[in-house]
Amino acid sequence: MDEATPLTRLIGERVRQERQAHQWTLDYLAQASEVSRRMLINIEQGVANPSVGILLKLSDTLGVALAALVEAPAPGKLKVTPSGTGPVLWSSPAGGRAVLLGSTAAPDVVELWDWRLGAGDRHASDAHVAGTRELLHVLGGAVTIEVGAQSVTLATGDAVTFHSDAPHAYANPGTAPARFSLSVFEPAVGVAPRARSTHA
């Protein structure tokens, strides 16, 4: 909990700053993002630990990259993420964790993630906004990717590209930890209101 507190406070400050920059009320942001007003209040007060899905809804509605909500702004053209300092945005009791290593700025956002899945771990994600694509490279162990009704299990060294504007999941079917690198491309963030895709 001690590690999460500075991150949740930072997220709260950044969400509030972006909302106020748009001159939006909590009610307006709640309606536009489909995140409840109560959750938004808790996020802005730094007492909620929002899921990756909620953060993605907020970043897209506010027109900023996900990294803008979880990292302090950095001056200059270079933004270095020293080893071990990226924000952990998901973790599991089995030792799984998702670390956001870096991101480009909106509107065309590319994110770089370092994922670890413990034995038996599975992380499910709602459909991202239309046009979102992901590239995944398995660095160790085995990883099953589920996209809609399709699934494929990848071994160390294998890679896959897929449309993540459908419900999808990452799972570790093995008994040893797995690790993969993930790049996410989300086009036109904040350019216009967009519905989240629900196709399978």
Contact map, one row per residue, 1 for C-alpha under 8 A:
11111000000000000000000000000000000000000000000000000000000000000000000000000000000000000000000000000000000000000000000000000000000000000000000000000000000000000000000000000000000000000000000000000000
11111100000000000000000000000000000000000000000000000000000000000000000000000000000000000000000000000000000000000000000000000000000000000000000000000000000000000000000000000000000000000000000000000000
11111110000000000000000000000000000000000000000000000000000000000000000000000000000000000000000000000000000000000000000000000000000000000000000000000000000000000000000000000000000000000000000000000000
11111111000000000000000000000000000000000000000010000000000000000000000000000000000000000000000000000000000000000000000000000000000000000000000000000000000000000000000000000000000000000000000000000000
11111111100000000000000000000000000000000000010000000000000000000000000000000000000000000000000000000000000000000000000000000000000000000000000000000000000000000000000000000000000000000000000000000000
01111111110000000000000000000000000000000000000000000000000000000000000000000000000000000000000000000000000000000000000000000000000000000000000000000000000000000000000000000000000000000000000000000000
00111111111000000000000000000000000000000000000000000000000000000000010000000000000000100000000000000000000000000000000000000000000000000000000000000000000000000000000000000000000000000000000000000000
00011111111100000000000000000000000000000010011110000000000000000000000000000000000000000000000000000000000000000000000000000000000000000000000000000000000000000000000000000000000000000000000000000000
00001111111110000000000000000000000000000001111000000000000000000000000000000000000000000000000000000000000000000000000000000000000000000000000000000000000000000000000000000000000000000000000000000000
00000111111111000000000000000000000000000000010000000000000000000000111100000000000000000000000000000000000000000000000000000000000000000000000000000000000000000000000000000000000000000000000000000000
00000011111111100000000000000000000000000011010000000000000000000000111000000000000000000000000000000000000000000000000000000000000000000000000000000000000000000000000000000000000000000000000000000000
00000001111111110000000000000000000000000011110000000000000000000000000000000000000000000000000000000000000000000000000000000000000000000000000000000000000000000000000000000000000000000000000000000000
00000000111111111000000000000000000000000001110000000000000000000000000000000000000000000000000000000000000000000000000000000000000000000000000000000000000000000000000000000000000000000000000000000000
00000000011111111100000000000000000000000000000000000000000000000001110000000000000000000000000000000000000000000000000000000000000000000000000000000000000000000000000000000000000000000000000000000000
00000000001111111110000000000000000000000011000000000000010000000000100000000000000000000000000000000000000000000000000000000000000000000000000000000000000000000000000000000000000000000000000000000000
00000000000111111111000000000000000000000001000000000000000000000000000000000000000000000000000000000000000000000000000000000000000000000000000000000000000000000000000000000000000000000000000000000000
00000000000011111111100000000000000000000000000000000000000000000000000000000000000000000000000000000000000000000000000000000000000000000000000000000000000000000000000000000000000000000000000000000000
00000000000001111111110000000000000000000000000000000000000001000000000000000000000000000000000000000000000000000000000000000000000000000000000000000000000000000000000000000000000000000000000000000000
00000000000000111111111111001000000000000000000000000000000001000000000000000000000000000000000000000000000000000000000000000000000000000000000000000000000000000000000000000000000000000000000000000000
00000000000000011111111110000000000000000000000000000000000000000000000000000000000000000000000000000000000000000000000000000000000000000000000000000000000000000000000000000000000000000000000000000000
00000000000000001111111100000000000000000000000000000000000000000000000000000000000000000000000000000000000000000000000000000000000000000000000000000000000000000000000000000000000000000000000000000000
00000000000000000111111100000000000000000000000000000000000001000000000000000000000000000000000000000000000000000000000000000000000000000000000000000000000000000000000000000000000000000000000000000000
00000000000000000011111110000000000000000000000000000000000000000000000000000000000000000000000000000000000000000000000000000000000000000000000000000000000000000000000000000000000000000000000000000000
00000000000000000011111111011000000000000000000000000000000000000000000000000000000000000000000000000000000000000000000000000000000000000000000000000000000000000000000000000000000000000000000000000000
00000000000000000011001111111000000000000000000000000000000000000000000000000000000000000000000000000000000000000000000000000000000000000000000000000000000000000000000000000000000000000000000000000000
00000000000000000010000111111100000010011000000000000000000000000000000000000000000000000000000000000000000000000000000000000000000000000000000000000000000000000000000000000000000000000000000000000000
00000000000000000000000011111110000010000000000000000000000000000000000000000000000000000000000000000000000000000000000000000000000000000000000000000000000000000000000000000000000000000000000000000000
00000000000000000000000111111111000000000000000000000000000000000000000000000000000000000000000000000000000000000000000000000000000000000000000000000000000000000000000000000000000000000000000000000000
00000000000000000010000111111111111000000000000000000000000010000000000000000000000000000000000000000000000000000000000000000000000000000000000000000000000000000000000000000000000000000000000000000000
00000000000000000000000001111111111110010000000000000000000000000000000000000000000000000000000000000000000000000000000000000000000000000000000000000000000000000000000000000000000000000000000000000000
00000000000000000000000000111111111100000000000000000000000000000000000000000000000000000000000000000000000000000000000000000000000000000000000000000000000000000000000000000000000000000000000000000000
00000000000000000000000000011111110000000000000000000000000010000000000000000000000000000000000000000000000000000000000000000000000000000000000000000000000000000000000000000000000000000000000000000000
00000000000000000000000000001111111000000000000000000000110010000000000000000000000000000000000000000000000000000000000000000000000000000000000000000000000000000000000000000000000000000000000000000000
00000000000000000000000000001111111100000000000000000000100000000000000000000000000000000000000000000000000000000000000000000000000000000000000000000000000000000000000000000000000000000000000000000000
00000000000000000000000000001110111110110000000000000100110000000000000000000000000000000000000000000000000000000000000000000000000000000000000000000000000000000000000000000000000000000000000000000000
00000000000000000000000000000110011111110000000000000000000000000000000000000000000000000000000000000000000000000000000000000000000000000000000000000000000000000000000000000000000000000000000000000000
00000000000000000000000001100100001111111000000000000000000000000000000000000000000000000000000000000000000000000000000000000000000000000000000000000000000000000000000000000000000000000000000000000000
00000000000000000000000000000000000111111100000000000000000000000000000000000000000000000000000000000000000000000000000000000000000000000000000000000000000000000000000000000000000000000000000000000000
00000000000000000000000000000000001111111110000100000000000000000000000000000000000000000000000000000000000000000000000000000000000000000000000000000000000000000000000000000000000000000000000000000000
00000000000000000000000001000100001111111111000000000000000000000000000000000000000000000000000000000000000000000000000000000000000000000000000000000000000000000000000000000000000000000000000000000000
00000000000000000000000001000000000011111111100000000000000000000000000000000000000000000000000000000000000000000000000000000000000000000000000000000000000000000000000000000000000000000000000000000000
00000000000000000000000000000000000001111111111100000000000000000000000000000000000000000000000000000000000000000000000000000000000000000000000000000000000000000000000000000000000000000000000000000000
00000001001100100000000000000000000000111111111111000000000000000000000000000000000000000000000000000000000000000000000000000000000000000000000000000000000000000000000000000000000000000000000000000000
00000000101110110000000000000000000000011111111000000000000000000000000000000000000000000000000000000000000000000000000000000000000000000000000000000000000000000000000000000000000000000000000000000000
00000000100110000000000000000000000000001111111100000000000000000000000000000000000000000000000000000000000000000000000000000000000000000000000000000000000000000000000000000000000000000000000000000000
00001001111110000000000000000000000000000111111110000000000000000000000000000000000000000000000000000000000000000000000000000000000000000000000000000000000000000000000000000000000000000000000000000000
00000001100000000000000000000000000000000111111110000000000000000000000000000000000000000000000000000000000000000000000000000000000000000000000000000000000000000000000000000000000000000000000000000000
00000001000000000000000000000000000000100110111111000000000000000000000000000000000000000000000000000000000000000000000000000000000000000000000000000000000000000000000000000000000000000000000000000000
00010001000000000000000000000000000000000010011111100000000000000000000000000000000000000000000000000000000000000000000000000000000000000000000000000000000000000000000000000000000000000000000000000000
00000000000000000000000000000000000000000010000111111110000000000000000000000000000000000000000000000000000000000000000000000000000000000000000000000000000000000000000000000000000000000000000000000000
00000000000000000000000000000000000000000000000011111110000000000000000000000000000000001100000000000000000000000000000000000000000000000000000000000000000000000000000000000000000000000000000000000000
00000000000000000000000000000000000000000000000001111111000000000000000000000000000000001100000000000000000000000000000000000000000000000000000000000000000000000000000000000000000000000000000000000000
00000000000000000000000000000000000000000000000001111111100000000000000000000000000000000000000000000000000000000000000000001100000000000000000000000000000000000000000000000000000000000000000000000000
00000000000000000000000000000000001000000000000001111111110000000000000000000000000000000000000000000000000000000000000000000000000000000000000000000000000000000000000000000000000000000000000000000000
00000000000000000000000000000000000000000000000001111111111000000100100000000000000000000000000000000000000000000000000000000000000000000000000000000000000000000000000000000000000000000000000000000000
00000000000000000000000000000000000000000000000000011111111100000100000000000000000000000000000000000000000000000000000000000001000000000000000000000000000000000000000000000000000000000000000000000000
00000000000000000000000000000000111000000000000000001111111110000000000000000000000000000000000000000000000000000000000000000000000000000000000000000000000000000000000000000000000000000000000000000000
00000000000000100000000000000000101000000000000000000111111111000000000000000000000000000000000000000000000000000000000000000000000000000000000000000000000000000000000000000000000000000000000000000000
00000000000000000000000000000000000000000000000000000011111111111101100000000000000000000000000000000000000000000000000000000000000000000000000000000000000000000000000000000000000000000000000000000000
00000000000000000000000000000000000000000000000000000001111111111100000000000000000000000000000000000000000000000000000000000000000000000000000000000000000000000000000000000000000000000000110000000000
00000000000000000000000000001001100000000000000000000000111111110000000000000000000000000000000000000000000000000000000000000000000000000000000000000000000000000000000000000000000000000000110010000000
00000000000000000110010000000000000000000000000000000000011111110000000000000000000000000000000000000000000000000000000000000000000000000000000000000000000000000000000000000000000000000000010000000000
00000000000000000000000000000000000000000000000000000000001111111000000000000000000000000000000000000000011000000000000000000000000000000000000000000000000000000000000000000000000000000000111000000000
00000000000000000000000000000000000000000000000000000000001111111101100000000000000000000000000000000000111000000000000000000000000000000000000000000000000000000000000000000000000000000000110000000000
00000000000000000000000000000000000000000000000000000000001100111111100000000000000000000000000000000011111010000000000000000000000000000000000000000000000000000000000000000000000000000000100000000000
00000000000000000000000000000000000000000000000000000011001100011111110000000000000000000000000000000010000000000000000000000000000000000000000000000000000000000000000000000000000000000000000000000000
00000000000000000000000000000000000000000000000000000000000000001111111000000000000000000000000000010110000000000000000000000000000000000000000000000000000000000000000000000000000000000000000000000000
00000000000001000000000000000000000000000000000000000000001000011111111110000000000000000000000000000000100000000000000000000000000000000000000000000000000000000000000000000000000000000000000000000000
00000000011001100000000000000000000000000000000000000010001000011111111100000000000000000000000000000000000000000000000000000000000000000000000000000000000000000000000000000000000000000000000000000000
00000010011001000000000000000000000000000000000000000000000000000111111100000000000000100000000000000000000000000000000000000000000000000000000000000000000000000000000000000000000000000000000000000000
00000000011000000000000000000000000000000000000000000000000000000011111110000000000000100000000000000000000000000000000000000000000000000000000000000000000000000000000000000000000000000000000000000000
00000000010000000000000000000000000000000000000000000000000000000001111111000000000000000000000000000000000000000000000000000000000000000000000000000000000000000000000000000000000000000000000000000000
00000000000000000000000000000000000000000000000000000000000000000001001111100000000000000000000000000000000000000000000000000000000000000000000000000000000000000000000000000000000000000000000000000000
00000000000000000000000000000000000000000000000000000000000000000000000111110010000000000000000000000000000000000000000000000000000000000000000000000000000000000000000000000000000000000000000000000000
00000000000000000000000000000000000000000000000000000000000000000000000011111110000000000000000000000000000000000000000000000000000000000000000000000000000000000000000000000000000000000000000000000000
00000000000000000000000000000000000000000000000000000000000000000000000001111110000000000000000000000000000000000000000000000000000000000000000000000000000000000000000000000000000000000000000000000000
00000000000000000000000000000000000000000000000000000000000000000000000000111110000000000000000000000000000000000000000000000000000000000000000000000000000000000000000000000000000000000000000000000000
00000000000000000000000000000000000000000000000000000000000000000000000000111111000000000000000000000000000000000000000000000000000000000000000000000000000000000000000000000000000000000000000000000000
00000000000000000000000000000000000000000000000000000000000000000000000001111111100000000000000000000000000000000000000000000000000000000000000000000000000000000000000000000000000000000000000000000000
00000000000000000000000000000000000000000000000000000000000000000000000000000111110000000000000000000000000000000000000000000000000000000000000000000000000000000000000000000000000000000000000000000000
00000000000000000000000000000000000000000000000000000000000000000000000000000011111011000000000000001100000000000000000000000000000000000000000000000000000000000000000000000000000000000000000000000000
00000000000000000000000000000000000000000000000000000000000000000000000000000001111111000000000000000000000000000000000000000000000000000000000000000000000000000000000000000000000000000000000000000000
00000000000000000000000000000000000000000000000000000000000000000000000000000000111111000000000000000000000000000000000000000000000000000000000000000000000000000000000000000000000000000000000000000000
00000000000000000000000000000000000000000000000000000000000000000000000000000000011111000000000000000000000000000000000000000000000000000000000000000000000000000000000000000000000000000000000000000000
00000000000000000000000000000000000000000000000000000000000000000000000000000000111111100000000000000000000000000000000000000000000000000000000000000000000000000000000000000000000000000000000000000000
00000000000000000000000000000000000000000000000000000000000000000000000000000000111111110000000000111100000000000000000000000000000000000000000000000000000000000000000000000000000000000000000000000000
00000010000000000000000000000000000000000000000000000000000000000000011000000000000011111000000000111000000000000000000000000000000000000000000000000000000000000000000000000000000000000000000000000000
00000000000000000000000000000000000000000000000000000000000000000000000000000000000001111110000011110000000000000000000000000000000000000000000000000000000000000000000000000000000000000000000000000000
00000000000000000000000000000000000000000000000000110000000000000000000000000000000000111110000011110000000000000000000000000000000000000000000000000000000000000000000000000000000000000000000000000000
00000000000000000000000000000000000000000000000000110000000000000000000000000000000000011111000111100000000000000000000000000000000000000000000000000000000000000000000000000000000000000000000000000000
00000000000000000000000000000000000000000000000000000000000000000000000000000000000000011111101111000000000000000000000000000000000000000000000000000000000000000000000000000000000000000000000000000000
00000000000000000000000000000000000000000000000000000000000000000000000000000000000000000111111110000000000000000000010010000000000000000000000000000000000000000000000000000000000000000000000000000000
00000000000000000000000000000000000000000000000000000000000000000000000000000000000000000011111100000000000000000000000000000000000000000000000000000000000000000000000000000000000000000000000000000000
00000000000000000000000000000000000000000000000000000000000000000000000000000000000000000001111100000000000000000000111110000000000000000000000000000000000000000000000000000000000000000000000000000000
00000000000000000000000000000000000000000000000000000000000000000000000000000000000000000011111110000000000000000001110000000000000000000000000000000000000000000000000000000000000000000000000000000000
00000000000000000000000000000000000000000000000000000000000000000000000000000000000000000111111111000000000000000011110010000000000000000000000000000000000000000000000000000000000000000000000000000000
00000000000000000000000000000000000000000000000000000000000000000000000000000000000000011111001111100000000000000011100000000000000000000000000000000000000000000000000000000000000000000000000000000000
00000000000000000000000000000000000000000000000000000000000000000000000000000000000000011110000111110000000000001111000000000000000000000000000000000000000000000000000000000000000000000000000000000000
00000000000000000000000000000000000000000000000000000000000000000000000000000000000001111100000011111000000000001110000000000000000000000000000000000000000000000000000000000000000000000000000000000000
00000000000000000000000000000000000000000000000000000000000000000010000000000000000001111000000001111110000000111100000000000000000000000000000000000000000000000000000000000000000000000000000000000000
00000000000000000000000000000000000000000000000000000000000000000000000000000000100001100000000000111110000000111100000000000000000000000000000000000000000000000000000000000000000000000000000000000000
00000000000000000000000000000000000000000000000000000000000000000010000000000000100001000000000000011111000000111000000000000000000000000000000000000000000000000000000000000000000000000000000000000000
00000000000000000000000000000000000000000000000000000000000000001110000000000000000000000000000000011111100011110000000000000000000000000000000000000000000000000000000000000000000000000000000000000000
00000000000000000000000000000000000000000000000000000000000000001000000000000000000000000000000000000111110111100000000000000000000000000000000000000000000000000000000000000000000000000000000000000000
00000000000000000000000000000000000000000000000000000000000000011001000000000000000000000000000000000011111111000000000000000000000000000000000000000000000000000000000000000000000000000000000000000000
00000000000000000000000000000000000000000000000000000000000000111000000000000000000000000000000000000001111110000000000000000000000000000000000000000000000000000000000000000000000000000001110000000000
00000000000000000000000000000000000000000000000000000000000000111000000000000000000000000000000000000000111110000000000000000000000000000000000000000000000000000000000000000000000000000011111000000000
00000000000000000000000000000000000000000000000000000000000000000000000000000000000000000000000000000001111111000000000000000000000000000000000000000000000000000000000000000000000000001111100000000000
00000000000000000000000000000000000000000000000000000000000000001000000000000000000000000000000000000011111111100000000000000000000000000000000000000000000000000000000000000000000000011111100000000000
00000000000000000000000000000000000000000000000000000000000000000000000000000000000000000000000000000011100111110000000000000000000000000000000000000000000000000000000000000000000000111100000000000000
00000000000000000000000000000000000000000000000000000000000000000000000000000000000000000000000000011111000011111000000000000000000000000000000000000000000000000000000000000000000001111000000000000000
00000000000000000000000000000000000000000000000000000000000000000000000000000000000000000000000000011110000001111100000000000000000000000000000000000000000000000000000000000000000011110000000000000000
00000000000000000000000000000000000000000000000000000000000000000000000000000000000000000000000001111100000000111110000000000000000000000000000000000000000000000000000000000000000011100000000000000000
00000000000000000000000000000000000000000000000000000000000000000000000000000000000000000000000001111000000000011111000000000000000000000000000000000000000000000000000000000000001111000000000000000000
00000000000000000000000000000000000000000000000000000000000000000000000000000000000000000000000111100000000000001111100000000000000000000000000000000000000000000000000000000000001111000000000000000000
00000000000000000000000000000000000000000000000000000000000000000000000000000000000000000000001111000000000000000111110000000000000000000000000000000000000000000000000000000000111100000000000000000000
00000000000000000000000000000000000000000000000000000000000000000000000000000000000000000000011110000000000000000011111111000000000000000000000000000000000000000000000000110000111000000000000000000000
00000000000000000000000000000000000000000000000000000000000000000000000000000000000000000001011100000000000000000001111110000000000000000000000000000000000000000000000000010001110000000000000000000000
00000000000000000000000000000000000000000000000000000000000000000000000000000000000000000000010000000000000000000000111110000000000000000000000000000000000000000000000000011111110000000000000000000000
00000000000000000000000000000000000000000000000000000000000000000000000000000000000000000000010000000000000000000000111111000000000000000000000000000000000000000000000000111110000000000000000000000000
00000000000000000000000000000000000000000000000000000000000000000000000000000000000000000001010100000000000000000000111111100000000000000000000000000000000000000000000000111000000000000000000000000000
00000000000000000000000000000000000000000000000000000000000000000000000000000000000000000000000000000000000000000000100111110000000000000000000000000000000000000000000011110000000000000000000000000000
00000000000000000000000000000000000000000000000000000000000000000000000000000000000000000000000000000000000000000000000011111000000000000000000000000000000000000000000011100000000000000000000000000000
00000000000000000000000000000000000000000000000000000000000000000000000000000000000000000000000000000000000000000000000001111100000000000000000000000000000000000000001111000000000000000000000000000000
00000000000000000000000000000000000000000000000000001000000000000000000000000000000000000000000000000000000000000000000000111110000000000000000000000000000000000000001110000000000000000000000000000000
00000000000000000000000000000000000000000000000000001000000000000000000000000000000000000000000000000000000000000000000000011111000000000000000000000000000000000000011100000000000000000000000000000000
00000000000000000000000000000000000000000000000000000000000000000000000000000000000000000000000000000000000000000000000000001111100000000000000000000000000000000001111100000000000000000000000000011100
00000000000000000000000000000000000000000000000000000001000000000000000000000000000000000000000000000000000000000000000000000111110100000000000000000000000000000001111000000000000000000000000000011000
00000000000000000000000000000000000000000000000000000000000000000000000000000000000000000000000000000000000000000000000000000011111100000000000000000000000000000000100000000000000000000100000001111000
00000000000000000000000000000000000000000000000000000000000000000000000000000000000000000000000000000000000000000000000000000001111100000000000000000000000000000000100000000000000000000000000001111000
00000000000000000000000000000000000000000000000000000000000000000000000000000000000000000000000000000000000000000000000000000000111110000000000000000000000000000011100000000000000000000110000000000000
00000000000000000000000000000000000000000000000000000000000000000000000000000000000000000000000000000000000000000000000000000001111111000000000000000000000000000011100000000000000000011110000000000000
00000000000000000000000000000000000000000000000000000000000000000000000000000000000000000000000000000000000000000000000000000000001111100000000000000000000000001111100000000000000000011100000000000000
00000000000000000000000000000000000000000000000000000000000000000000000000000000000000000000000000000000000000000000000000000000000111110000000000000000000000001111000000000000000001111000000000000000
00000000000000000000000000000000000000000000000000000000000000000000000000000000000000000000000000000000000000000000000000000000000011111000000000000000000000111100000000000000000001110000000000000000
00000000000000000000000000000000000000000000000000000000000000000000000000000000000000000000000000000000000000000000000000000000000001111100000000000000000000111000000000000000000111100000000000000000
00000000000000000000000000000000000000000000000000000000000000000000000000000000000000000000000000000000000000000000000000000000000000111110000000000000000011110000000000000000000111000000000000000000
00000000000000000000000000000000000000000000000000000000000000000000000000000000000000000000000000000000000000000000000000000000000000011111111000000000011111100000000000000000011110000000000000000000
00000000000000000000000000000000000000000000000000000000000000000000000000000000000000000000000000000000000000000000000000000000000000001111100000000000000110000000000000000000011110000000000000000000
00000000000000000000000000000000000000000000000000000000000000000000000000000000000000000000000000000000000000000000000000000000000000000111110000000000001110000000000000000000111100000000000000000000
00000000000000000000000000000000000000000000000000000000000000000000000000000000000000000000000000000000000000000000000000000000000000000111111000000000001100000000000000000101111000000000000000000000
00000000000000000000000000000000000000000000000000000000000000000000000000000000000000000000000000000000000000000000000000000000000000000101111100000000111100000000000000011100010000000000000000000000
00000000000000000000000000000000000000000000000000000000000000000000000000000000000000000000000000000000000000000000000000000000000000000100111110000000111000000000000001111000010000000000000000000000
00000000000000000000000000000000000000000000000000000000000000000000000000000000000000000000000000000000000000000000000000000000000000000000011111000011110000000000000001111000000000000000000000000000
00000000000000000000000000000000000000000000000000000000000000000000000000000000000000000000000000000000000000000000000000000000000000000000001111100011110000000000000111100000000000000000000000000000
00000000000000000000000000000000000000000000000000000000000000000000000000000000000000000000000000000000000000000000000000000000000000000000000111111111000000000000000111000000000000000000000000000000
00000000000000000000000000000000000000000000000000000000000000000000000000000000000000000000000000000000000000000000000000000000000000000000000011111110000000000111011110000000000000000000000000000001
00000000000000000000000000000000000000000000000000000000000000000000000000000000000000000000000000000000000000000000000000000000000000000000000001111100000000000000011100000000000000000000000000000011
00000000000000000000000000000000000000000000000000000000000000000000000000000000000000000000000000000000000000000000000000000000000000000000000001111110000000000000000000000000000000000000000000000001
00000000000000000000000000000000000000000000000000000000000000000000000000000000000000000000000000000000000000000000000000000000000000000000000001111111000000000000000000000000000000000000000000000000
00000000000000000000000000000000000000000000000000000000000000000000000000000000000000000000000000000000000000000000000000000000000000000000000111101111100000000000000000000000000000000000000000000000
00000000000000000000000000000000000000000000000000000000000000000000000000000000000000000000000000000000000000000000000000000000000000000000000111000111110000000000000000000000000000000000000000000000
00000000000000000000000000000000000000000000000000000000000000000000000000000000000000000000000000000000000000000000000000000000000000000000011110000011111000000000000000000000000000000000000000000000
00000000000000000000000000000000000000000000000000000000000000000000000000000000000000000000000000000000000000000000000000000000000000000100011110000001111101100000000000000000000000000000000000000000
00000000000000000000000000000000000000000000000000000000000000000000000000000000000000000000000000000000000000000000000000000000000000000101111000000000111111000000000000000000000000000000000000000000
00000000000000000000000000000000000000000000000000000000000000000000000000000000000000000000000000000000000000000000000000000000000000000111110000000000011111000000000000000000000000000000000000000000
00000000000000000000000000000000000000000000000000000000000000000000000000000000000000000000000000000000000000000000000000000000000000001111000000000000001111100000000000000000000000000000000000000000
00000000000000000000000000000000000000000000000000000000000000000000000000000000000000000000000000000000000000000000000000000000000000001100000000000000011111110000000000000000000000000000000000000000
00000000000000000000000000000000000000000000000000000000000000000000000000000000000000000000000000000000000000000000000000000000000000111100000000000000010011111000000000000000000000000000000000000000
00000000000000000000000000000000000000000000000000000000000000000000000000000000000000000000000000000000000000000000000000000000000000111000000000000000000001111100000000000000000000000000000000000000
00000000000000000000000000000000000000000000000000000000000000000000000000000000000000000000000000000000000000000000000000000000000011110000000000000000000000111110000000000000000000000000000000000000
00000000000000000000000000000000000000000000000000000000000000000000000000000000000000000000000000000000000000000000000000000000000011100000000000100000000000011111000000000000000000000000000000000000
00000000000000000000000000000000000000000000000000000000000000000000000000000000000000000000000000000000000000000000000000000000001111000000000000100000000000001111110000000000000000000000000000000000
00000000000000000000000000000000000000000000000000000000000000000000000000000000000000000000000000000000000000000000000000000011001111000000000000100000000000000111111100000000000000000000000000000000
00000000000000000000000000000000000000000000000000000000000000000000000000000000000000000000000000000000000000000000000000000011111110000000000000000000000000000011111000000000000000000000000000011110
00000000000000000000000000000000000000000000000000000000000000000000000000000000000000000000000000000000000000000000000000000111000000000000000000110000000000000011111100000000000000000000000000001111
00000000000000000000000000000000000000000000000000000000000000000000000000000000000000000000000000000000000000000000000000011111000000000000000000110000000000000001111110000000000000000000000000000111
00000000000000000000000000000000000000000000000000000000000000000000000000000000000000000000000000000000000000000000000000011110000000000000000011110000000000000001011111000000000000000000000000000000
00000000000000000000000000000000000000000000000000000000000000000000000000000000000000000000000000000000000000000000000001111000000000000000000011100000000000000000001111100000000000000000000000000000
00000000000000000000000000000000000000000000000000000000000000000000000000000000000000000000000000000000000000000000000001110000000000000000001111000000000000000000000111110000000000000000000000000000
00000000000000000000000000000000000000000000000000000000000000000000000000000000000000000000000000000000000000000000100111100000000000000000001110000000000000000000000011111000000000000000000000000000
00000000000000000000000000000000000000000000000000000000000000000000000000000000000000000000000000000000000000000000111111000000000000000000011100000000000000000000000001111100110000000000000000000000
00000000000000000000000000000000000000000000000000000000000000000000000000000000000000000000000000000000000000000000001110000000000000000000011100000000000000000000000000111110000000000000000000000000
00000000000000000000000000000000000000000000000000000000000000000000000000000000000000000000000000000000000000000000001100000000000000000000110000000000000000000000000000011111100000000000000000000000
00000000000000000000000000000000000000000000000000000000000000000000000000000000000000000000000000000000000000000000001100000000000000000000000000000000000000000000000000001111100000000000000000000000
00000000000000000000000000000000000000000000000000000000000000000000000000000000000000000000000000000000000000000000011000000000000000000000100000000000000000000000000000000111110000000000000000000000
00000000000000000000000000000000000000000000000000000000000000000000000000000000000000000000000000000000000000000001111000000000000000000001100000000000000000000000000000010111111000000000000000000000
00000000000000000000000000000000000000000000000000000000000000000000000000000000000000000000000000000000000000000001111000000000000000000111111000000000000000000000000000010001111100000000000000000000
00000000000000000000000000000000000000000000000000000000000000000000000000000000000000000000000000000000000000000111100000000000000000000111100000000000000000000000000000000000111110000000000000000000
00000000000000000000000000000000000000000000000000000000000000000000000000000000000000000000000000000000000000000111000000000000000000011111000000000000000000000000000000000000011111000000000000000000
00000000000000000000000000000000000000000000000000000000000000000000000000000000000000000000000000000000000000011110000000000000000000011110000000000000000000000000000000000000001111100000000000000000
00000000000000000000000000000000000000000000000000000000000000000000000000000000000000000000000000000000000000111110000000000000000001111000000000000000000000000000000000000000000111110000000000000000
00000000000000000000000000000000000000000000000000000000000000000000000000000000000000000000000000000000000001111000000000000000000001110000000000000000000000000000000000000000000011111000000000000000
00000000000000000000000000000000000000000000000000000000000000000000000000000000000000000000000000000000000011110000000000000000000111100000000000000000000000000000000000000000000001111100000000000000
00000000000000000000000000000000000000000000000000000000000000000000000000000000000000000000000000000000000111100000000000000000000111000000000000000000000000000000000000000000000000111110000000000000
00000000000000000000000000000000000000000000000000000000000000000000000000000000000000000000000000000000000111000000000000000000101110000000000000000000000000000000000000000000000000011111100000000000
00000000000000000000000000000000000000000000000000000000000000000000000000000000000000000000000000000000001110000000000000000000001100000000000000000000000000000000000000000000000000001111100000000000
00000000000000000000000000000000000000000000000000000000000000000000000000000000000000000000000000000000011110000000000000000000000000000000000000000000000000000000000000000000000000000111111100000000
00000000000000000000000000000000000000000000000000000000000110111000000000000000000000000000000000000000011110000000000000000000000000000000000000000000000000000000000000000000000000000111111100000000
00000000000000000000000000000000000000000000000000000000000111110000000000000000000000000000000000000000011000000000000000000000000000000000000000000000000000000000000000000000000000000001111110000000
00000000000000000000000000000000000000000000000000000000000000100000000000000000000000000000000000000000001000000000000000000000000000000000000000000000000000000000000000000000000000000001111110000000
00000000000000000000000000000000000000000000000000000000000000000000000000000000000000000000000000000000000000000000000000000000000000000000000000000000000000000000000000000000000000000001111111000000
00000000000000000000000000000000000000000000000000000000000010000000000000000000000000000000000000000000000000000000000000000000000000000000000000000000000000000000000000000000000000000000011111100000
00000000000000000000000000000000000000000000000000000000000000000000000000000000000000000000000000000000000000000000000000000000110000000000000000000000000000000000000000000000000000000000000111110000
00000000000000000000000000000000000000000000000000000000000000000000000000000000000000000000000000000000000000000000000000000000110000000000000000000000000000000000000000000000000000000000000011111000
00000000000000000000000000000000000000000000000000000000000000000000000000000000000000000000000000000000000000000000000000000011110000000000000000000000000000000000100000000000000000000000000001111100
00000000000000000000000000000000000000000000000000000000000000000000000000000000000000000000000000000000000000000000000000000011110000000000000000000000000000000000110000000000000000000000000000111110
00000000000000000000000000000000000000000000000000000000000000000000000000000000000000000000000000000000000000000000000000000010000000000000000000000000000000000000111000000000000000000000000000011111
00000000000000000000000000000000000000000000000000000000000000000000000000000000000000000000000000000000000000000000000000000000000000000000000000010000000000000000111000000000000000000000000000001111
00000000000000000000000000000000000000000000000000000000000000000000000000000000000000000000000000000000000000000000000000000000000000000000000000111000000000000000011000000000000000000000000000000111
